[in-house]
């Protein structure tokens, strides 16, 4: 529950999920998770090692000096500062992150003022970052704070910016031995033509905490939900003909087709469970 805000797994653990005096859920041998993804319905995949990124979301409030829109010289415009800051943050990935590594810095919300003729007192930005290593995460977070402070100083702000953490996702790591074990059974059941070894979440996931907090392995995989023609249409082909990316999770155009997505998902969960609970039979 509450995976979207990285709150569910941590809340369950803090509430005594495995505590024998609280909820007494037995410590698992392995934690298995999955999610529908924007690739062809009826196909599945995962990868060993990093399966999903760290994700850090926070808000930044910057303080200017309000005034009348006709007299900007009597104010300190936080909207201009927010715009400059948004552009400046994009240089972190292109100029501070190793090209052989990967990171994403997204400013997803800017809120400032209401009236068209009033320069507001402050602006609030929401920022989301994705990284795939502890060292890169630390560097990007540090760079954001450095840039925000420098931009505020350059603009003449008299009040320091405020940072508020909104969510923090851990790195999701697929245990190599367990991943290989499950991979063999998935291919045995679905066939190699339905399987990919190069699937990684574009987003982030907190279910790995249910394993790492008790020293157990985790395996996480994805299954496709994009119509491939079995339902009278061919959404996958239509998007490819338009030379556009297939809409992904959280897009208003992401509409997973019911079948064979659901059938594949249910069978995959059963295969995963039987991989550790018993023998998988064709």
C-alpha positions in Angstrom: 0.0 0.0 0.0 1.0 3.7 -0.5 3.8 2.7 -2.8 3.4 5.9 -4.8 4.6 8.0 -1.9 7.2 5.5 -0.6 5.3 5.3 2.6 3.6 1.9 2.6 6.5 -0.5 3.3 8.2 1.7 5.9 4.9 2.3 7.7 4.2 -1.4 7.8 7.7 -2.1 9.2 7.4 0.7 11.8 4.1 -0.7 12.8 5.7 -4.0 13.7 5.0 -6.1 10.6 7.5 -8.8 11.6 7.4 -8.1 15.4 6.1 -11.2 17.2 4.5 -9.0 19.8 2.7 -6.9 17.1 1.5 -8.4 13.8 3.8 -11.5 13.9 4.0 -11.9 10.1 6.7 -14.5 9.6 10.0 -13.3 8.1 9.8 -14.3 4.4 12.4 -16.4 2.6 12.1 -14.0 -0.3 10.1 -10.9 -1.2 8.6 -11.0 -4.7 7.0 -7.9 -6.4 5.8 -6.9 -9.8 4.2 -4.0 -11.7 2.4 -3.5 -15.0 4.7 -1.5 -17.4 4.4 0.1 -20.9 5.5 -2.8 -23.0 3.6 -5.4 -25.0 0.9 -7.2 -23.1 1.6 -10.8 -22.6 5.4 -10.3 -22.2 7.5 -10.1 -19.0 11.0 -9.3 -17.9 13.4 -8.2 -15.2 17.1 -7.8 -14.7 19.7 -8.7 -12.1 21.0 -6.0 -9.8 19.5 -2.6 -10.0 15.8 -2.9 -10.9 14.6 0.6 -9.9 16.3 3.9 -8.9 16.5 5.9 -5.8 13.9 8.6 -5.9 14.0 11.8 -3.8 11.1 14.3 -3.9 11.1 17.6 -2.1 9.8 21.1 -2.2 11.9 24.3 -2.3 10.4 27.6 -1.1 12.2 30.7 -2.3 11.5 34.1 -0.8 11.5 37.4 -2.7 9.8 40.7 -2.1 6.3 41.3 -3.3 5.1 44.4 -5.1 3.1 45.9 -7.9 3.7 44.4 -11.4 4.2 47.9 -12.8 7.1 48.5 -10.4 9.4 45.5 -10.5 12.4 47.6 -9.4 10.7 47.9 -6.0 10.4 44.2 -5.6 12.4 41.0 -5.8 10.6 38.7 -8.2 10.6 35.1 -7.1 9.0 34.0 -10.4 12.0 35.1 -12.3 14.2 33.4 -9.7 12.2 30.2 -10.0 12.5 30.2 -13.8 16.2 30.7 -13.6 16.5 28.1 -11.0 14.5 25.6 -13.0 16.9 26.0 -16.0 20.0 26.0 -13.9 19.1 22.7 -12.2 19.1 21.0 -15.6 22.8 21.4 -15.8 23.4 19.0 -13.0 22.8 15.9 -15.1 24.5 17.2 -18.3 27.6 18.7 -16.5 28.0 17.0 -13.1 27.0 13.4 -13.5 29.3 10.9 -15.1 28.1 10.2 -18.7 28.5 6.5 -18.0 26.1 6.9 -15.0 22.5 8.1 -15.1 20.3 10.6 -13.3 17.1 12.6 -13.7 16.3 16.0 -12.2 12.7 17.1 -12.8 11.1 20.3 -11.6 7.5 19.2 -11.7 5.6 22.1 -10.1 6.1 25.9 -9.8 3.6 27.7 -7.6 3.7 31.5 -7.2 1.1 34.2 -6.8 -2.5 34.5 -8.0 -3.1 38.0 -9.3 -1.8 39.0 -12.7 -0.7 42.5 -11.5 1.0 41.5 -8.3 4.6 40.2 -7.9 4.4 37.6 -5.2 6.4 37.3 -2.0 7.5 33.7 -2.6 7.5 30.8 -5.0 7.4 27.0 -4.3 9.0 24.5 -6.6 8.6 20.7 -6.4 11.6 18.6 -7.5 12.0 14.9 -8.2 15.3 13.2 -8.8 16.2 9.7 -9.8 19.7 8.1 -9.3 21.1 4.6 -9.5 24.0 4.8 -7.1 24.6 6.1 -3.6 27.5 8.3 -4.7 25.5 9.9 -7.5 22.5 10.4 -5.3 24.7 12.3 -2.7 26.3 14.4 -5.4 23.0 15.4 -7.1 21.3 16.3 -3.8 24.3 18.3 -2.7 24.4 20.1 -6.1 20.7 21.1 -5.9 21.2 22.7 -2.5 24.4 24.5 -3.7 22.7 25.9 -6.8 19.5 26.9 -5.0 21.5 28.8 -2.4 23.7 30.4 -5.1 20.8 31.6 -7.2 19.1 33.1 -4.2 22.3 34.9 -3.2 22.7 36.1 -6.8 19.1 37.5 -6.8 19.6 39.3 -3.5 17.2 37.3 -1.4 17.3 38.2 2.3 15.7 35.0 3.5 17.2 31.6 3.1 15.3 29.0 0.9 13.5 26.3 2.7 13.7 22.6 1.8 10.9 20.1 2.7 11.3 16.4 2.0 8.2 14.9 0.4 9.3 11.3 -0.2 12.4 9.0 -0.4 12.5 5.7 -2.3 15.4 3.3 -1.7 17.3 1.6 -4.5 15.5 -1.6 -5.6 18.0 -4.4 -6.0 17.2 -7.8 -7.5 19.2 -10.5 -5.8 21.3 -12.2 -8.6 20.9 -15.8 -7.6 17.2 -15.5 -6.9 16.6 -13.6 -10.1 18.2 -16.3 -12.1 16.2 -19.0 -10.4 12.9 -17.2 -11.1 14.0 -16.3 -14.7 14.5 -20.0 -15.5 11.0 -20.9 -14.3 9.4 -17.9 -16.1 10.9 -18.9 -19.4 10.0 -22.5 -18.9 6.3 -21.4 -18.4 5.9 -18.5 -20.8 8.6 -19.3 -23.4 11.7 -17.3 -24.2 9.9 -15.3 -26.9 7.8 -13.7 -24.1 10.7 -12.8 -21.9 13.2 -10.0 -21.7 16.4 -9.7 -19.6 16.6 -5.9 -20.0 13.6 -4.6 -18.2 14.1 -2.0 -15.5 11.5 0.3 -13.9 11.4 3.8 -15.1 10.0 4.7 -11.7 10.9 3.6 -8.2 9.5 1.1 -5.7 9.6 0.7 -1.9 8.8 -3.0 -1.6 12.5 -3.9 -1.4 12.5 -2.6 2.2 10.3 -5.6 3.2 13.4 -7.7 2.3 16.4 -5.6 3.1 15.2 -4.7 6.6 15.3 -8.4 7.6 18.3 -9.5 5.4 16.3 -11.4 2.8 16.6 -11.3 -1.0 14.1 -9.5 -3.3 13.1 -10.2 -6.8 11.0 -7.7 -8.8 9.7 -8.1 -12.4 7.5 -6.3 -14.8 4.7 -7.4 -17.1 3.4 -5.5 -20.2 0.0 -3.9 -20.5 0.0 -2.4 -24.0 -2.5 -3.8 -26.5 -0.7 -5.8 -29.2 -3.7 -6.6 -31.4 -5.5 -9.3 -29.5 -8.4 -7.0 -28.7 -9.3 -5.8 -32.2 -6.8 -3.0 -32.2 -3.1 -2.5 -32.2 -2.1 0.2 -29.8 1.6 -0.7 -29.9 1.8 -0.5 -33.6 -0.2 2.7 -33.8 2.2 4.5 -31.4 5.2 3.2 -33.3 3.8 4.4 -36.7 3.5 7.9 -35.1 7.2 7.6 -34.2 6.3 8.3 -30.6 7.1 6.6 -27.3 4.3 4.4 -26.0 2.7 6.3 -23.1 4.0 5.1 -19.7 2.7 4.8 -16.2 1.1 8.0 -14.8 0.4 9.3 -18.3 -3.3 10.0 -19.0 -2.8 7.9 -22.2 -1.5 4.9 -20.3 -4.4 2.4 -20.5 -3.4 -1.2 -19.8 -5.5 -3.6 -21.8 -7.2 -6.2 -19.6 -6.2 -9.3 -21.5 -3.7 -10.9 -21.8 -2.2 -8.6 -19.2 -4.2 -9.9 -16.3 -3.8 -13.5 -17.2 -0.1 -13.1 -17.6 0.2 -11.3 -14.3 -1.8 -13.9 -12.4 0.2 -16.8 -13.9 3.5 -15.0 -13.2 2.7 -14.6 -9.6 1.8 -18.3 -9.4 5.0 -19.3 -11.1 7.0 -17.0 -8.7 5.3 -18.5 -5.6 5.8 -22.1 -6.8 9.4 -21.5 -7.6 10.1 -21.4 -3.9 7.0 -23.3 -2.5 7.2 -26.3 -4.8 7.9 -27.6 -8.3 6.6 -25.7 -11.2 4.8 -28.0 -13.6 4.0 -27.2 -17.3 
